[in-house]
Amino acid sequence: MELRQLRYFVAVAEELNFGRAAGRLRIAGPSLSQQIKSLERDLGVRLFDRDRRSVVLTTRGEALLPGVRALLEQADELRRSAAGMAATEPVRLGYVSWCPADLAARASGVAKVHVDAWVMPSHTQASRVADGGIDLAICWVQHDDLVAGGLDARLIGVDRLFAVSAGTDAAAVPAKDTLVLIDADTASWSSWNRYAEQFARDTGARIVPIDDGGVTGPAFFDHVRRLRRPVLNCPKGQFAVLPPDLVPRPVTAPEPCWTWALVSREAETRAAVRAAVDVLTRDVGTLGLDTGTSWLPPGDPFRPDVQAARRGG
C-alpha cells in the first residue's frame, strides 16, 4: 500500500467517477482503475461498487475514508515540516562556466544554496561532489563518471555549440567541415578534449592539437585567424564577444550539443540537497535534445540510448 494509492482512493470517493478522478489526478483511467484494485487487494476489502454507469462507496469504503484523509493530512504536514527544516540547511554548489541566473531564487523555498566561488573544470567539480567537498555541481559528465563516483545526474541546461570563422560568411557549416582544438593541458581541458575527440571521430571534423590553452579567449581567436577554417567553439566561449573580424556560424548535420548536468551523490540522504535537486530540475524537459538533429557523445547520460540502458540496468 502506498500513499499515492490512498490519494487515488480519496479522489475517486470524492468524484464518484473514475474518468473525472483520473483527469483530476492527471493519470490514465485504466491506470487509476488498476491502482484502486491493487489497494483493495492489499487492504482485503472492496472500496467501491462500480458498474458501467455508477461508482458508489461500499460501507467499508465509507468507514475508511475519514481515517485515510487524516493519514494523508499527516503525511502532508510532515512533508511541509521537512521542507521548512530543509530550507534552513546550507547546500554547497559548484559550477564550471554556467549556472542559471535565478538559481538561488528558485531554490530559496527548499534550501539555502551557496554557490562556490571556485570555478573549476567539470571533472574536478564532479570529483568534489563524489568526495563530499560540495553537495551539488553543474558540470559536464559522462555515464562512466557517474558510475565511478556513485553519482546521479539530472539535465539542467544545454549549450548548442557554434563555429567561429574569420571573415564575413556567417552561413551554417556542416560538422565535417569544422576544426576542433585539443589542448595538451589535460588537467584543465580533460572534459573538452574528450568531447572534441569523439565529435571528430563521429563527424569527420579535423583535430588540431594545441599547447597554449587557446581553447577559448584571445588565443582561440588567434587560432581561428591562423587556421582560416571554421573552428568549433567550446562552452566557455559561448557568450564571449567576438572581435569584428570573426563571425559565429551555426553547425549542422549534426548540431553539437553540450549538456550541463546537476550532479549529486546517488546515496544522498540530506533532505535539503534532494529538495534542491528536485526544484532546480523541475520542468526542464529535454531542452530539444530529442529532435533528432542534436549530437551528443556516446557516453552522455542524456542520450536516449544511454538513458534507456540506465533504466533497463
C-alpha positions, 0 to 999 in steps of 0.5 A: 500500500502506498500513499499515492494509492490512498490519494487515488482512493480519496479522489475517486470517493470524492468524484464518484467517477473514475474518468473525472478522478483520473483527469483530476489526478492527471493519470490514465483511467485504466491506470487509476482503475488498476491502482484502486484494485491493487489497494483493495487487494492489499487492504482485503476489502472492496472500496467501491461498487462500480458498474458501467454507469455508477461508482458508489462507496461500499460501507467499508469504503465509507468507514475508511475514508475519514481515517485515510484523509487524516493519514494523508493530512499527516503525511502532508504536514510532515512533508511541509515540516521537512521542507521548512527544516530543509530550507534552513540547511546550507547546500554547497554548489559548484559550477564550471562556466554556467549556472542559471541566473535565478538559481538561488531564487528558485531554490530559496523555498527548499534550501539555502544554496551557496554557490562556490566561488571556485570555478573549476573544470567539470571533472574536478567539480564532479570529483568534489561532489563524489568526495563530499567537498560540495553537495551539488555541481553543474558540470559536464559528465559522462555515464562512466563518471557517474558510475565511478563516483556513485553519482546521479545526474539530472539535465539542467541546461544545454549549450548548442555549440557554434563555429567561429570563422574569420571573415564575413560568411556567417552561413551554417557549416556542416560538422565535417567541415569544422576544426576542433582544438585539443589542448595538451593541458589535460588537467584543465581541458580533460572534459573538452578534449574528450568531447572534441575527440569523439565529435571528430571521430563521429563527424569527420571534423579535423583535430588540431592539437594545441599547447597554449590553452587557446581553447577559448579567449584571445588565443582561440581567436588567434587560432581561428585567424591562423587556421582560416577554417571554421573552428568549433567553439567550446562552452566557455566561449559561448557568450564571449564577444567576438572581435569584428573580424570573426563571425559565429556560424551555426553547425549542422548535420549534426548540431553539437550539443553540450549538456550541463548536468546537476550532479549529486551523490546517488546515496544522498540522504540530506533532505535539503540537497534532494529538495534542491535537486528536485526544484532546480530540475523541475520542468526542464524537459529535454531542452530539444535534445530529442529532435533528432538533429542534436549530437551528443557523445556516446557516453552522455547520460542524456542520450536516449540510448544511454538513458534507456540502458540506465533504466533497463540496468 
